[in-house]
Amino acid sequence: MFSEPYLAAVIQMNSQTDIEANLEQAYSYIGQAAREGAKVVGLPENFSFLGGLSMRMEQADAIAEQVPTFLSNTAKEFGAYIMGGSYPVPTGNGKVYNCSTLYNPEGEQVATYNKVHLFDVDLGDDESYRESDYVEAGTPDPIVHKDDQIGNWGLTVCYDLRFPELYRALVDGEAEILSIPSAFTYTTGQDHWRPLLRARAIENTCYIFAPAQTGMHGKNRKTWGHAMIIDPWGEVIADVGTEPGIAMAEINPDSLQGFRSKIPSLQHRRM
């Protein structure tokens, strides 16, 4: 358990297919958040590149080479923890992992999670997604980074949000903050994003930390936005809205313990 409250910041981006421009935008937002006092700053899913399947695969090697250096150097420069959203990392078999990482203020990568649940859905009106065509699912082992400065962080990515058993496993691993960087579709986001995030917060008595993508990405993909931080009671304490930007909120260990004391549902589990 961490002992002191701190500010955390979720970043909302409208990433496109220009890696350098996306990294420049991310750098600017991280710097702004750090100057405003954020100890942890989070980027959304696919923050460094958000384009079509073929383009993403073509750029995967370059992304996987540039992004870790960017995250490490930026964390050191601003003295902040950076949750590196997610980005493609080649597996060597023609696919990539959808990889989320956490860096400490010394620029060290302290946690890595490869997305387990892949987004293969048909939403109608010619809107279909087949993430498994190019992404290989990670090993379904809960990843919790335990840190006496920022608490215990459980790492997930986007579509994982729909699988509560993963979050139960993270809480069994003593998670206190659940990280969910996303590029949620507009179609599903308008009905499901907020209710699912609040449910994961309430049922696990955890803070939710959910950076997001927003707006149009090329001609055919639209994301919902509303990057959020939610407290363990289920209250939305930060919401970026629909435009790119930053939202900040306090992560407080006393509040966390207070909520868990009021409704100790995690201790009442029978299954």
Secondary structure, 3 states (H helix, E strand, C coil): CCCCCEEEEEEEECCCCCHHHHHHHHHHHHHHHHHCCEEEEECCECCCCCCCHHHHHHHHHHHHHHHHHHHHHHHHHHCCEEECCEEEEECCCCCEEEEEEEECCCCCEEEEEECCCCCEEEEECCEEEEHHHCECCCCCCCCEEEECCCEEEEECCHHHHHCHHHHHHHHHCCCCEEECCECCEHHHHHHHHHHHHHHHHHHHCCEEEECEEEEEECCCEEEECCCEEECCCCCEEEECCCCCEEEEEEECHHHHHHHHHHCCHHHCCCC
